[in-house]
Amino acid sequence: MRRGRFRDSTQILSFSHPALNFYIAGQQRLPLPTTAPTHKINHQAGITEFLILEGRTNTAIMVRKLKHHEQKLLRKTDFITYKSDNGHRDKAVMRRYMIQKPEDYHKYNRLCGSLRQLAHRLSLLPPENATRRKHEELLLNKLYDMGVLSSASKLSAVENSVTVSAFARRRLPVLMTRLRMAETVQAATKMIEQGHVRVGTETVTDPAYLVTRGMEDFVTWTVGSKIKRNIMKYRDQLDDFELL
């Protein structure tokens, strides 16, 4: 393997961090080895090592070894997990409910924030206010009909129970799993994408379809679905006339 060198020291950019000092090559691209994804190469200059990172840009990054006091200062520092990540809860919710698009999660999150803000502003009005009672009833009934709330009794339920998971539980794949139409959410998602499921008279192929409380009883298999045929055959209820 060839040893990489920088031709010009002016191409080295320095990041003035008190503890970490990264040197990134400007235009110099080093060839990647074919034996291993990462290799360390000795350098004759003041910096001791290169760290070649395998990627699309094939950029070489030189990392200076931390001094003793720098290691002591950074011994409790975590450069992977940040407070803004919120414990990676979004990834856990997306993985649990099989939310394929991250923008769907962010839409649910923004919607929950707007609903909580509306509920908070309504709570600032007097309890006997006609405007508050009207919009409070409309909001609670709407969320109950959607299936997000289990009951339309208190306004405080909007702030406590309206979450991204509450909206994700109304997705068609999750509802199919609860109705025992599929074993897992992943299997239900695949069935929906293949066109085996309909809600009412409409065939649904979007896994992000939200099923309201009144449409739960109308989730069934499409006409002519092979899955429906196999289920009826297993139950000894197969009728060729119904499958025409």
C-alpha positions as CSV (number, residue, x, y, z in Angstrom):
1,M,0.0,0.0,0.0
2,R,1.3,3.4,-0.9
3,R,2.1,5.9,1.8
4,G,0.1,9.1,1.6
5,R,1.6,12.6,2.0
6,F,0.4,16.2,1.8
7,R,2.1,18.1,-0.9
8,D,1.4,21.5,0.6
9,S,1.1,22.3,4.3
10,T,-1.2,25.2,3.5
11,Q,-3.9,22.8,2.5
12,I,-4.3,21.6,6.1
13,L,-7.2,23.2,7.9
14,S,-7.1,23.5,11.7
15,F,-10.2,23.5,14.0
16,S,-9.3,25.4,17.1
17,H,-11.0,23.3,19.7
18,P,-9.4,23.4,23.2
19,A,-9.2,19.6,23.4
20,L,-9.6,18.2,19.9
21,N,-7.7,19.5,16.9
22,F,-8.6,17.9,13.6
23,Y,-6.6,18.4,10.5
24,I,-8.5,17.8,7.2
25,A,-6.8,17.6,3.9
26,G,-8.1,20.2,1.4
27,Q,-7.8,18.8,-2.1
28,Q,-5.5,15.8,-1.5
29,R,-7.3,12.5,-1.9
30,L,-5.6,9.4,-0.7
31,P,-6.2,5.9,-2.3
32,L,-8.1,3.6,-0.1
33,P,-6.7,0.2,0.7
34,T,-8.5,-2.9,-0.5
35,T,-7.6,-5.2,2.4
36,A,-9.3,-3.4,5.3
37,P,-11.8,-0.6,5.8
38,T,-9.5,1.5,8.0
39,H,-5.7,1.7,8.2
40,K,-3.2,3.9,10.1
41,I,-0.2,5.3,8.1
42,N,2.9,6.8,9.7
43,H,3.8,10.3,8.7
44,Q,7.2,12.0,9.0
45,A,5.9,15.4,9.8
46,G,4.8,16.8,13.2
47,I,1.6,14.8,13.2
48,T,2.0,11.2,14.0
49,E,-0.8,9.3,12.1
50,F,-3.3,9.5,9.3
51,L,-6.7,7.9,9.7
52,I,-8.1,6.9,6.3
53,L,-11.8,6.8,6.4
54,E,-13.7,4.7,3.9
55,G,-16.5,6.6,2.2
56,R,-17.6,8.2,-1.0
57,T,-15.3,11.2,-0.8
58,N,-12.2,9.1,0.2
59,T,-11.1,12.0,2.4
60,A,-8.1,11.5,4.7
61,I,-8.5,12.9,8.2
62,M,-5.5,13.3,10.6
63,V,-6.2,13.2,14.3
64,R,-3.7,14.3,16.8
65,K,-3.3,12.1,19.8
66,L,-4.9,13.7,22.9
67,K,-2.6,14.9,25.7
68,H,-2.9,13.6,29.2
69,H,-4.9,16.6,30.5
70,E,-7.1,16.6,27.4
71,Q,-8.0,12.9,28.1
72,K,-8.9,13.8,31.7
73,L,-11.1,16.6,30.6
74,L,-13.0,14.5,28.0
75,R,-13.2,11.2,30.0
76,K,-16.9,11.8,30.8
77,T,-17.8,13.5,27.4
78,D,-20.1,11.6,25.1
79,F,-19.7,12.7,21.5
80,I,-22.4,10.2,20.2
81,T,-25.5,11.0,22.3
82,Y,-26.8,14.6,22.6
83,K,-29.6,16.1,24.6
84,S,-31.3,17.3,21.4
85,D,-31.6,13.7,20.2
86,N,-34.1,13.1,23.1
87,G,-32.7,9.6,23.6
88,H,-33.4,8.7,20.0
89,R,-37.0,8.2,20.9
90,D,-38.1,9.0,17.3
91,K,-36.1,6.1,16.0
92,A,-37.6,3.8,18.6
93,V,-41.2,4.9,17.7
94,M,-40.5,4.6,14.0
95,R,-39.1,1.1,14.4
96,R,-42.0,-0.1,16.7
97,Y,-44.8,1.1,14.5
98,M,-43.0,0.6,11.1
99,I,-43.1,4.3,10.1
100,Q,-41.1,4.2,6.9
101,K,-40.9,8.0,6.2
102,P,-39.3,10.3,8.8
103,E,-41.4,13.1,7.6
104,D,-44.5,11.2,8.8
105,Y,-43.1,11.2,12.4
106,H,-42.3,14.9,12.2
107,K,-45.8,15.6,11.0
108,Y,-47.3,13.7,13.9
109,N,-45.0,15.5,16.3
110,R,-46.0,19.0,15.0
111,L,-49.6,18.0,15.1
112,C,-49.3,17.0,18.7
113,G,-47.6,20.2,19.5
114,S,-50.4,22.3,17.9
115,L,-53.1,20.3,19.7
116,R,-51.4,20.8,23.0
117,Q,-51.0,24.5,22.4
118,L,-54.7,24.8,21.5
119,A,-55.7,22.9,24.6
120,H,-53.5,25.1,26.7
121,R,-55.0,28.3,25.3
122,L,-58.5,27.0,25.8
123,S,-57.7,26.1,29.4
124,L,-56.8,29.8,30.0
125,L,-60.4,30.8,29.4
126,P,-63.0,30.7,32.2
127,P,-64.7,27.3,32.5
128,E,-68.2,28.9,31.9
129,N,-67.0,30.7,28.7
130,A,-69.2,29.7,25.7
131,T,-66.3,29.7,23.3
132,R,-64.2,27.5,25.4
133,R,-67.0,24.9,25.9
134,K,-67.8,24.9,22.2
135,H,-64.3,24.4,20.9
136,E,-63.4,22.0,23.8
137,E,-66.3,19.8,22.8
138,L,-65.4,19.9,19.1
139,L,-61.7,19.1,19.9
140,L,-62.4,16.2,22.2
141,N,-65.1,14.7,20.0
142,K,-62.8,14.9,16.9
143,L,-59.9,13.2,18.7
144,Y,-62.2,10.5,20.1
145,D,-63.7,9.8,16.6
146,M,-60.2,9.5,15.2
147,G,-59.3,7.0,17.9
148,V,-56.5,9.1,19.4
149,L,-58.3,9.5,22.7
150,S,-60.0,6.7,24.6
151,S,-62.6,9.0,26.0
152,A,-63.8,12.6,25.3
153,S,-64.2,13.6,28.9
154,K,-61.5,16.1,29.9
155,L,-59.4,18.7,28.2
156,S,-56.3,17.6,30.2
157,A,-56.3,14.3,28.2
158,V,-55.2,16.3,25.2
159,E,-52.0,17.3,26.9
160,N,-51.3,13.9,28.5
161,S,-52.6,11.4,25.9
162,V,-52.1,13.0,22.5
163,T,-48.7,11.7,21.4
164,V,-47.0,10.5,18.3
165,S,-47.5,6.9,19.4
166,A,-51.3,7.6,19.7
167,F,-51.4,8.7,16.1
168,A,-49.2,5.8,15.0
169,R,-51.5,3.3,16.7
170,R,-54.2,4.4,14.3
171,R,-52.2,3.5,11.2
172,L,-53.6,0.7,9.1
173,P,-50.8,-1.8,9.7
174,V,-50.9,-1.5,13.4
175,L,-54.7,-1.8,13.4
176,M,-54.4,-5.0,11.3
177,T,-52.1,-6.5,13.8
178,R,-54.5,-5.7,16.6
179,L,-57.4,-7.2,14.6
180,R,-55.3,-10.4,14.1
181,M,-55.2,-10.0,10.4
182,A,-51.4,-10.1,10.5
183,E,-48.8,-11.4,12.9
184,T,-46.5,-8.4,12.8
185,V,-46.6,-4.8,11.7
186,Q,-44.0,-5.5,9.0
187,A,-46.1,-8.3,7.5
188,A,-49.2,-6.0,7.5
189,T,-47.2,-3.3,5.8
190,K,-46.2,-5.7,3.0
191,M,-49.8,-6.9,2.6
192,I,-51.0,-3.3,2.3
193,E,-48.4,-2.3,-0.3
194,Q,-49.3,-5.4,-2.4
195,G,-53.0,-4.3,-2.5
196,H,-54.6,-7.1,-0.3
197,V,-56.4,-4.8,2.1
198,R,-59.4,-2.4,1.7
199,V,-61.2,-0.1,4.1
200,G,-64.8,0.0,3.2
201,T,-65.0,-0.1,-0.6
202,E,-61.6,1.6,-1.2
203,T,-58.4,-0.4,-1.7
204,V,-55.6,1.1,0.4
205,T,-52.0,0.8,-0.6
206,D,-50.5,3.4,1.7
207,P,-49.3,2.1,5.1
208,A,-49.7,5.6,6.5
209,Y,-53.5,5.5,6.2
210,L,-55.2,6.5,9.4
211,V,-58.2,4.4,10.3
212,T,-60.9,6.2,12.3
213,R,-62.9,4.6,15.1
214,G,-66.0,4.2,12.9
215,M,-64.1,2.5,10.1
216,E,-62.4,-0.2,12.2
217,D,-65.2,-2.7,11.4
218,F,-64.8,-2.2,7.7
219,V,-61.1,-3.2,7.4
220,T,-61.1,-6.4,5.4
221,W,-59.4,-8.2,2.4
222,T,-59.9,-7.1,-1.1
223,V,-62.1,-9.1,-3.5
224,G,-60.0,-11.7,-5.3
225,S,-57.1,-11.6,-2.8
226,K,-55.1,-14.8,-2.5
227,I,-54.7,-14.2,1.2
228,K,-58.4,-14.2,1.6
229,R,-58.8,-17.3,-0.5
230,N,-56.2,-19.2,1.6
231,I,-57.9,-18.1,4.8
232,M,-61.3,-19.3,3.7
233,K,-59.8,-22.5,2.4
234,Y,-58.1,-23.1,5.7
235,R,-61.4,-22.5,7.5
236,D,-63.3,-24.8,5.0
237,Q,-65.5,-21.8,4.0
238,L,-64.2,-21.4,0.4
239,D,-66.9,-20.6,-2.1
240,D,-65.8,-20.0,-5.7
241,F,-68.8,-17.9,-6.4
242,E,-67.8,-15.2,-3.8
243,L,-64.3,-15.1,-5.3
244,L,-65.4,-14.3,-8.8
